[in-house]
Amino acid sequence: MYKKLTRNFGQIVLMCAMACSEHPDIEQRDATLIAFPSPMLDRAYIRVNHPSAEPAELSVFDPTGKVLISERVTSGEYQYEIDVRDKPEGRYHVILRSATKTVTRILIKR
């Protein structure tokens, strides 16, 4: 089970917005994907910043290949929380895929 927490990362977004406004010639074009903590015990957090208008697909797979999240994301910032207390130990794959780029992160559950 997972829940979408928010589309706002608080201070992280504020710091980026401040830095970008100080340097208007700097534009973020690539999506960013952050997954933590690793190793995880009972919860995992995923942050996605997808600045492109091009849609992308966020997928999270457990070690058995079962899909935990499969969600279409559009331009914006997203944060997810995944409850992994009853999930198997091993490697979890977090993938953000668009038509032009794929970003992958690995989380470990012990």
N, CA, C and O atoms as a GROMACS GRO file, in nm:
protein
  440
    1MET      N    1   0.084  -0.117   0.000
    1MET     CA    2   0.000   0.000   0.000
    1MET      C    3   0.089   0.124   0.000
    1MET      O    4   0.192   0.128   0.066
    2TYR      N    5   0.048   0.223  -0.073
    2TYR     CA    6   0.122   0.349  -0.074
    2TYR      C    7   0.023   0.463  -0.070
    2TYR      O    8  -0.095   0.447  -0.100
    3LYS      N    9   0.073   0.578  -0.033
    3LYS     CA   10  -0.011   0.697  -0.042
    3LYS      C   11   0.070   0.811  -0.100
    3LYS      O   12   0.188   0.827  -0.072
    4LYS      N   13   0.002   0.889  -0.181
    4LYS     CA   14   0.066   1.008  -0.236
    4LYS      C   15   0.058   1.113  -0.128
    4LYS      O   16  -0.050   1.149  -0.083
    5LEU      N   17   0.174   1.163  -0.085
    5LEU     CA   18   0.175   1.257   0.026
    5LEU      C   19   0.144   1.398  -0.016
    5LEU      O   20   0.053   1.462   0.038
    6THR      N   21   0.217   1.447  -0.112
    6THR     CA   22   0.202   1.587  -0.146
    6THR      C   23   0.270   1.614  -0.279
    6THR      O   24   0.349   1.533  -0.327
    7ARG      N   25   0.239   1.726  -0.337
    7ARG     CA   26   0.311   1.770  -0.456
    7ARG      C   27   0.410   1.878  -0.420
    7ARG      O   28   0.470   1.939  -0.509
    8ASN      N   29   0.430   1.904  -0.291
    8ASN     CA   30   0.520   2.011  -0.246
    8ASN      C   31   0.621   1.953  -0.148
    8ASN      O   32   0.583   1.886  -0.053
    9PHE      N   33   0.746   1.979  -0.171
    9PHE     CA   34   0.850   1.926  -0.084
    9PHE      C   35   0.898   2.028   0.018
    9PHE      O   36   1.008   2.015   0.070
   10GLY      N   37   0.819   2.127   0.050
   10GLY     CA   38   0.854   2.223   0.153
   10GLY      C   39   0.984   2.294   0.123
   10GLY      O   40   0.996   2.360   0.020
   11GLN      N   41   1.081   2.283   0.213
   11GLN     CA   42   1.207   2.356   0.202
   11GLN      C   43   1.284   2.318   0.077
   11GLN      O   44   1.351   2.403   0.018
   12ILE      N   45   1.276   2.194   0.034
   12ILE     CA   46   1.351   2.153  -0.084
   12ILE      C   47   1.303   2.232  -0.205
   12ILE      O   48   1.384   2.283  -0.283
   13VAL      N   49   1.172   2.242  -0.222
   13VAL     CA   50   1.118   2.318  -0.334
   13VAL      C   51   1.151   2.465  -0.318
   13VAL      O   52   1.187   2.532  -0.415
   14LEU      N   53   1.139   2.515  -0.196
   14LEU     CA   54   1.167   2.655  -0.171
   14LEU      C   55   1.311   2.688  -0.207
   14LEU      O   56   1.337   2.790  -0.272
   15MET      N   57   1.405   2.602  -0.167
   15MET     CA   58   1.546   2.627  -0.198
   15MET      C   59   1.568   2.625  -0.348
   15MET      O   60   1.641   2.709  -0.401
   16CYS      N   61   1.505   2.531  -0.419
   16CYS     CA   62   1.520   2.523  -0.565
   16CYS      C   63   1.459   2.646  -0.630
   16CYS      O   64   1.516   2.705  -0.721
   17ALA      N   65   1.342   2.684  -0.582
   17ALA     CA   66   1.276   2.799  -0.641
   17ALA      C   67   1.359   2.925  -0.621
   17ALA      O   68   1.368   3.009  -0.710
   18MET      N   69   1.421   2.938  -0.504
   18MET     CA   70   1.504   3.054  -0.478
   18MET      C   71   1.627   3.052  -0.568
   18MET      O   72   1.663   3.154  -0.626
   19ALA      N   73   1.690   2.937  -0.579
   19ALA     CA   74   1.810   2.927  -0.662
   19ALA      C   75   1.776   2.954  -0.808
   19ALA      O   76   1.851   3.022  -0.878
   20CYS      N   77   1.663   2.901  -0.855
   20CYS     CA   78   1.624   2.920  -0.994
   20CYS      C   79   1.586   3.066  -1.020
   20CYS      O   80   1.615   3.120  -1.128
   21SER      N   81   1.522   3.130  -0.922
   21SER     CA   82   1.483   3.269  -0.943
   21SER      C   83   1.604   3.362  -0.941
   21SER      O   84   1.604   3.467  -1.005
   22GLU      N   85   1.710   3.322  -0.867
   22GLU     CA   86   1.832   3.401  -0.865
   22GLU      C   87   1.909   3.388  -0.995
   22GLU      O   88   1.986   3.476  -1.032
   23HIS      N   89   1.887   3.277  -1.065
   23HIS     CA   90   1.957   3.248  -1.191
   23HIS      C   91   1.853   3.210  -1.296
   23HIS      O   92   1.838   3.092  -1.328
   24PRO      N   93   1.782   3.306  -1.351
   24PRO     CA   94   1.673   3.273  -1.444
   24PRO      C   95   1.721   3.204  -1.572
   24PRO      O   96   1.640   3.146  -1.644
   25ASP      N   97   1.852   3.209  -1.600
   25ASP     CA   98   1.901   3.142  -1.719
   25ASP      C   99   1.920   2.992  -1.696
   25ASP      O  100   1.944   2.918  -1.791
   26ILE      N  101   1.909   2.948  -1.571
   26ILE     CA  102   1.922   2.806  -1.539
   26ILE      C  103   1.782   2.745  -1.537
   26ILE      O  104   1.695   2.788  -1.462
   27GLU      N  105   1.763   2.644  -1.619
   27GLU     CA  106   1.634   2.578  -1.627
   27GLU      C  107   1.655   2.429  -1.611
   27GLU      O  108   1.739   2.370  -1.679
   28GLN      N  109   1.580   2.369  -1.523
   28GLN     CA  110   1.590   2.225  -1.505
   28GLN      C  111   1.507   2.157  -1.612
   28GLN      O  112   1.387   2.181  -1.623
   29ARG      N  113   1.571   2.072  -1.690
   29ARG     CA  114   1.500   2.004  -1.800
   29ARG      C  115   1.483   1.855  -1.775
   29ARG      O  116   1.392   1.793  -1.829
   30ASP      N  117   1.572   1.796  -1.691
   30ASP     CA  118   1.567   1.653  -1.666
   30ASP      C  119   1.486   1.621  -1.541
   30ASP      O  120   1.486   1.697  -1.444
   31ALA      N  121   1.420   1.510  -1.546
   31ALA     CA  122   1.347   1.463  -1.430
   31ALA      C  123   1.444   1.415  -1.324
   31ALA      O  124   1.552   1.363  -1.355
   32THR      N  125   1.406   1.432  -1.198
   32THR     CA  126   1.486   1.378  -1.088
   32THR      C  127   1.400   1.279  -1.011
   32THR      O  128   1.279   1.295  -0.998
   33LEU      N  129   1.467   1.176  -0.961
   33LEU     CA  130   1.401   1.070  -0.887
   33LEU      C  131   1.485   1.040  -0.765
   33LEU      O  132   1.601   1.001  -0.777
   34ILE      N  133   1.427   1.056  -0.647
   34ILE     CA  134   1.497   1.029  -0.521
   34ILE      C  135   1.416   0.924  -0.447
   34ILE      O  136   1.295   0.938  -0.430
   35ALA      N  137   1.483   0.817  -0.403
   35ALA     CA  138   1.419   0.711  -0.326
   35ALA      C  139   1.504   0.685  -0.202
   35ALA      O  140   1.625   0.667  -0.212
   36PHE      N  141   1.440   0.684  -0.085
   36PHE     CA  142   1.514   0.666   0.040
   36PHE      C  143   1.420   0.613   0.147
   36PHE      O  144   1.298   0.619   0.126
   37PRO      N  145   1.468   0.562   0.260
   37PRO     CA  146   1.608   0.530   0.289
   37PRO      C  147   1.643   0.395   0.230
   37PRO      O  148   1.554   0.318   0.194
   38SER      N  149   1.766   0.367   0.220
   38SER     CA  150   1.812   0.236   0.176
   38SER      C  151   1.935   0.200   0.260
   38SER      O  152   2.037   0.268   0.248
   39PRO      N  153   1.928   0.100   0.342
   39PRO     CA  154   1.818   0.002   0.353
   39PRO      C  155   1.696   0.062   0.424
   39PRO      O  156   1.706   0.152   0.506
   40MET      N  157   1.581   0.006   0.387
   40MET     CA  158   1.456   0.051   0.448
   40MET      C  159   1.405  -0.058   0.542
   40MET      O  160   1.434  -0.176   0.524
   41LEU      N  161   1.329  -0.015   0.641
   41LEU     CA  162   1.273  -0.110   0.737
   41LEU      C  163   1.122  -0.122   0.721
   41LEU      O  164   1.072  -0.229   0.686
   42ASP      N  165   1.050  -0.014   0.745
   42ASP     CA  166   0.904  -0.022   0.736
   42ASP      C  167   0.841   0.077   0.638
   42ASP      O  168   0.725   0.061   0.600
   43ARG      N  169   0.916   0.179   0.598
   43ARG     CA  170   0.864   0.277   0.504
   43ARG      C  171   0.970   0.319   0.404
   43ARG      O  172   1.090   0.319   0.434
   44ALA      N  173   0.924   0.354   0.284
   44ALA     CA  174   1.013   0.410   0.182
   44ALA      C  175   0.947   0.537   0.131
   44ALA      O  176   0.824   0.549   0.129
   45TYR      N  177   1.029   0.631   0.091
   45TYR     CA  178   0.981   0.758   0.040
   45TYR      C  179   1.039   0.781  -0.099
   45TYR      O  180   1.157   0.756  -0.124
   46ILE      N  181   0.955   0.828  -0.189
   46ILE     CA  182   0.997   0.854  -0.326
   46ILE      C  183   0.958   0.996  -0.362
   46ILE      O  184   0.845   1.039  -0.339
   47ARG      N  185   1.054   1.069  -0.417
   47ARG     CA  186   1.028   1.205  -0.463
   47ARG      C  187   1.057   1.214  -0.611
   47ARG      O  188   1.162   1.168  -0.658
   48VAL      N  189   0.965   1.272  -0.683
   48VAL     CA  190   0.977   1.286  -0.828
   48VAL      C  191   0.962   1.433  -0.862
   48VAL      O  192   0.868   1.499  -0.818
   49ASN      N  193   1.055   1.484  -0.941
   49ASN     CA  194   1.041   1.617  -1.000
   49ASN      C  195   1.047   1.595  -1.150
   49ASN      O  196   1.150   1.558  -1.206
   50HIS      N  197   0.934   1.619  -1.214
   50HIS     CA  198   0.922   1.595  -1.358
   50HIS      C  199   0.886   1.728  -1.424
   50HIS      O  200   0.768   1.760  -1.435
   51PRO      N  201   0.987   1.805  -1.469
   51PRO     CA  202   0.960   1.938  -1.522
   51PRO      C  203   0.901   1.941  -1.663
   51PRO      O  204   0.851   2.044  -1.707
   52SER      N  205   0.906   1.831  -1.732
   52SER     CA  206   0.860   1.827  -1.871
   52SER      C  207   0.709   1.812  -1.880
   52SER      O  208   0.647   1.752  -1.792
   53ALA      N  209   0.650   1.867  -1.984
   53ALA     CA  210   0.508   1.848  -2.010
   53ALA      C  211   0.481   1.708  -2.064
   53ALA      O  212   0.367   1.661  -2.065
   54GLU      N  213   0.586   1.641  -2.109
   54GLU     CA  214   0.575   1.504  -2.159
   54GLU      C  215   0.540   1.410  -2.043
   54GLU      O  216   0.610   1.410  -1.941
   55PRO      N  217   0.435   1.330  -2.056
   55PRO     CA  218   0.398   1.240  -1.946
   55PRO      C  219   0.504   1.132  -1.924
   55PRO      O  220   0.578   1.096  -2.015
   56ALA      N  221   0.509   1.083  -1.800
   56ALA     CA  222   0.601   0.976  -1.764
   56ALA      C  223   0.526   0.876  -1.676
   56ALA      O  224   0.417   0.905  -1.626
   57GLU      N  225   0.584   0.760  -1.658
   57GLU     CA  226   0.525   0.655  -1.576
   57GLU      C  227   0.619   0.625  -1.461
   57GLU      O  228   0.736   0.594  -1.482
   58LEU      N  229   0.568   0.634  -1.338
   58LEU     CA  230   0.643   0.594  -1.220
   58LEU      C  231   0.600   0.454  -1.182
   58LEU      O  232   0.481   0.427  -1.164
   59SER      N  233   0.699   0.364  -1.169
   59SER     CA  234   0.670   0.226  -1.131
   59SER      C  235   0.763   0.184  -1.018
   59SER      O  236   0.881   0.220  -1.016
   60VAL      N  237   0.707   0.108  -0.924
   60VAL     CA  238   0.787   0.051  -0.815
   60VAL      C  239   0.757  -0.098  -0.811
   60VAL      O  240   0.641  -0.139  -0.805
   61PHE      N  241   0.864  -0.178  -0.815
   61PHE     CA  242   0.852  -0.324  -0.815
   61PHE      C  243   0.918  -0.381  -0.691
   61PHE      O  244   1.026  -0.338  -0.652
   62ASP      N  245   0.853  -0.480  -0.628
   62ASP     CA  246   0.914  -0.548  -0.514
   62ASP      C  247   1.010  -0.656  -0.566
   62ASP      O  248   1.019  -0.675  -0.687
   63PRO      N  249   1.081  -0.726  -0.478
   63PRO     CA  250   1.178  -0.827  -0.524
   63PRO      C  251   1.119  -0.942  -0.604
   63PRO      O  252   1.191  -1.009  -0.678
   64THR      N  253   0.989  -0.965  -0.591
   64THR     CA  254   0.926  -1.074  -0.667
   64THR      C  255   0.876  -1.026  -0.802
   64THR      O  256   0.827  -1.106  -0.882
   65GLY      N  257   0.888  -0.895  -0.829
   65GLY     CA  258   0.839  -0.839  -0.955
   65GLY      C  259   0.698  -0.784  -0.947
   65GLY      O  260   0.645  -0.733  -1.046
   66LYS      N  261   0.637  -0.793  -0.829
   66LYS     CA  262   0.501  -0.739  -0.810
   66LYS      C  263   0.506  -0.587  -0.816
   66LYS      O  264   0.595  -0.524  -0.759
   67VAL      N  265   0.409  -0.529  -0.887
   67VAL     CA  266   0.401  -0.384  -0.901
   67VAL      C  267   0.336  -0.324  -0.775
   67VAL      O  268   0.223  -0.358  -0.740
   68LEU      N  269   0.411  -0.235  -0.708
   68LEU     CA  270   0.357  -0.166  -0.591
   68LEU      C  271   0.296  -0.032  -0.629
   68LEU      O  272   0.195   0.009  -0.572
   69ILE      N  273   0.357   0.035  -0.725
   69ILE     CA  274   0.304   0.162  -0.776
   69ILE      C  275   0.318   0.160  -0.928
   69ILE      O  276   0.421   0.120  -0.982
   70SER      N  277   0.214   0.204  -0.994
   70SER     CA  278   0.218   0.228  -1.137
   70SER      C  279   0.131   0.349  -1.160
   70SER      O  280   0.008   0.339  -1.161
   71GLU      N  281   0.195   0.463  -1.177
   71GLU     CA  282   0.119   0.587  -1.187
   71GLU      C  283   0.176   0.678  -1.293
   71GLU      O  284   0.298   0.693  -1.305
   72ARG      N  285   0.089   0.738  -1.369
   72ARG     CA  286   0.128   0.836  -1.470
   72ARG      C  287   0.152   0.969  -1.401
   72ARG      O  288   0.069   1.014  -1.321
   73VAL      N  289   0.264   1.031  -1.431
   73VAL     CA  290   0.294   1.163  -1.375
   73VAL      C  291   0.310   1.262  -1.489
   73VAL      O  292   0.365   1.231  -1.595
   74THR      N  293   0.260   1.380  -1.465
   74THR     CA  294   0.277   1.489  -1.560
   74THR      C  295   0.367   1.593  -1.497
   74THR      O  296   0.421   1.570  -1.389
   75SER      N  297   0.383   1.703  -1.560
   75SER     CA  298   0.472   1.807  -1.510
   75SER      C  299   0.439   1.841  -1.366
   75SER      O  300   0.324   1.872  -1.333
   76GLY      N  301   0.541   1.835  -1.278
   76GLY     CA  302   0.519   1.869  -1.138
   76GLY      C  303   0.611   1.793  -1.046
   76GLY      O  304   0.701   1.721  -1.089
   77GLU      N  305   0.585   1.812  -0.919
   77GLU     CA  306   0.663   1.746  -0.814
   77GLU      C  307   0.570   1.659  -0.732
   77GLU      O  308   0.459   1.699  -0.698
   78TYR      N  309   0.616   1.538  -0.702
   78TYR     CA  310   0.534   1.441  -0.632
   78TYR      C  311   0.616   1.376  -0.520
   78TYR      O  312   0.738   1.366  -0.530
   79GLN      N  313   0.546   1.334  -0.415
   79GLN     CA  314   0.611   1.258  -0.309
   79GLN      C  315   0.520   1.142  -0.271
   79GLN      O  316   0.399   1.160  -0.257
   80TYR      N  317   0.579   1.024  -0.255
   80TYR     CA  318   0.504   0.904  -0.221
   80TYR      C  319   0.564   0.841  -0.096
   80TYR      O  320   0.684   0.852  -0.071
   81GLU      N  321   0.478   0.777  -0.019
   81GLU     CA  322   0.521   0.699   0.096
   81GLU      C  323   0.469   0.557   0.076
   81GLU      O  324   0.351   0.537   0.048
   82ILE      N  325   0.558   0.459   0.090
   82ILE     CA  326   0.519   0.320   0.070
   82ILE      C  327   0.540   0.244   0.201
   82ILE      O  328   0.648   0.249   0.260
   83ASP      N  329   0.438   0.176   0.246
   83ASP     CA  330   0.447   0.092   0.365
   83ASP      C  331   0.501  -0.044   0.322
   83ASP      O  332   0.435  -0.117   0.248
   84VAL      N  333   0.621  -0.078   0.368
   84VAL     CA  334   0.684  -0.205   0.327
   84VAL      C  335   0.698  -0.302   0.443
   84VAL      O  336   0.773  -0.399   0.433
   85ARG      N  337   0.626  -0.278   0.553
   85ARG     CA  338   0.638  -0.365   0.672
   85ARG      C  339   0.610  -0.511   0.639
   85ARG      O  340   0.679  -0.601   0.687
   86ASP      N  341   0.508  -0.536   0.558
   86ASP     CA  342   0.471  -0.674   0.526
   86ASP      C  343   0.522  -0.720   0.389
   86ASP      O  344   0.475  -0.820   0.335
   87LYS      N  345   0.617  -0.648   0.335
   87LYS     CA  346   0.674  -0.682   0.204
   87LYS      C  347   0.802  -0.762   0.222
   87LYS      O  348   0.867  -0.753   0.326
   88PRO      N  349   0.839  -0.840   0.121
   88PRO     CA  350   0.958  -0.925   0.132
   88PRO      C  351   1.090  -0.846   0.132
   88PRO      O  352   1.096  -0.734   0.080
   89GLU      N  353   1.192  -0.904   0.191
   89GLU     CA  354   1.326  -0.844   0.188
   89GLU      C  355   1.384  -0.858   0.048
   89GLU      O  356   1.348  -0.949  -0.027
   90GLY      N  357   1.474  -0.767   0.013
   90GLY     CA  358   1.539  -0.773  -0.116
   90GLY      C  359   1.550  -0.638  -0.183
   90GLY      O  360   1.542  -0.534  -0.117
   91ARG      N  361   1.569  -0.641  -0.315
   91ARG     CA  362   1.588  -0.519  -0.396
   91ARG      C  363   1.455  -0.474  -0.455
   91ARG      O  364   1.383  -0.552  -0.517
   92TYR      N  365   1.425  -0.346  -0.436
   92TYR     CA  366   1.306  -0.283  -0.492
   92TYR      C  367   1.352  -0.189  -0.602
   92TYR      O  368   1.445  -0.111  -0.583
   93HIS      N  369   1.287  -0.196  -0.717
   93HIS     CA  370   1.323  -0.112  -0.830
   93HIS      C  371   1.222   0.001  -0.844
   93HIS      O  372   1.101  -0.022  -0.850
   94VAL      N  373   1.274   0.124  -0.848
   94VAL     CA  374   1.192   0.244  -0.864
   94VAL      C  375   1.229   0.302  -1.001
   94VAL      O  376   1.345   0.338  -1.023
   95ILE      N  377   1.133   0.310  -1.091
   95ILE     CA  378   1.162   0.349  -1.230
   95ILE      C  379   1.070   0.463  -1.273
   95ILE      O  380   0.948   0.456  -1.257
   96LEU      N  381   1.130   0.566  -1.328
   96LEU     CA  382   1.055   0.676  -1.388
   96LEU      C  383   1.089   0.674  -1.536
   96LEU      O  384   1.204   0.696  -1.575
   97ARG      N  385   0.989   0.647  -1.621
   97ARG     CA  386   1.013   0.627  -1.764
   97ARG      C  387   0.927   0.722  -1.846
   97ARG      O  388   0.805   0.728  -1.829
   98SER      N  389   0.994   0.796  -1.933
   98SER     CA  390   0.921   0.879  -2.030
   98SER      C  391   0.957   0.827  -2.169
   98SER      O  392   1.029   0.728  -2.182
   99ALA      N  393   0.909   0.892  -2.272
   99ALA     CA  394   0.939   0.848  -2.409
   99ALA      C  395   1.085   0.868  -2.443
   99ALA      O  396   1.138   0.801  -2.532
  100THR      N  397   1.152   0.960  -2.373
  100THR     CA  398   1.291   0.992  -2.409
  100THR      C  399   1.394   0.954  -2.304
  100THR      O  400   1.514   0.957  -2.332
  101LYS      N  401   1.352   0.918  -2.183
  101LYS     CA  402   1.449   0.892  -2.077
  101LYS      C  403   1.392   0.798  -1.972
  101LYS      O  404   1.271   0.798  -1.945
  102THR      N  405   1.481   0.716  -1.914
  102THR     CA  406   1.445   0.629  -1.803
  102THR      C  407   1.542   0.654  -1.688
  102THR      O  408   1.663   0.653  -1.706
  103VAL      N  409   1.486   0.676  -1.568
  103VAL     CA  410   1.566   0.695  -1.447
  103VAL      C  411   1.530   0.582  -1.352
  103VAL      O  412   1.412   0.557  -1.328
  104THR      N  413   1.632   0.514  -1.297
  104THR     CA  414   1.608   0.401  -1.209
  104THR      C  415   1.681   0.420  -1.078
  104THR      O  416   1.794   0.468  -1.075
  105ARG      N  417   1.617   0.382  -0.969
  105ARG     CA  418   1.678   0.379  -0.836
  105ARG      C  419   1.649   0.244  -0.774
  105ARG      O  420   1.549   0.179  -0.806
  106ILE      N  421   1.740   0.202  -0.685
  106ILE     CA  422   1.724   0.074  -0.615
  106ILE      C  423   1.711   0.102  -0.466
  106ILE      O  424   1.787   0.182  -0.410
  107LEU      N  425   1.615   0.037  -0.404
  107LEU     CA  426   1.600   0.040  -0.258
  107LEU      C  427   1.620  -0.102  -0.207
  107LEU      O  428   1.578  -0.198  -0.271
  108ILE      N  429   1.683  -0.114  -0.093
  108ILE     CA  430   1.704  -0.245  -0.030
  108ILE      C  431   1.620  -0.254   0.096
  108ILE      O  432   1.617  -0.161   0.176
  109LYS      N  433   1.551  -0.368   0.113
  109LYS     CA  434   1.480  -0.394   0.238
  109LYS      C  435   1.548  -0.511   0.306
  109LYS      O  436   1.573  -0.616   0.247
  110ARG      N  437   1.577  -0.488   0.433
  110ARG     CA  438   1.641  -0.595   0.512
  110ARG      C  439   1.548  -0.642   0.620
  110ARG      O  440   1.582  -0.731   0.698
   0.00000   0.00000   0.00000
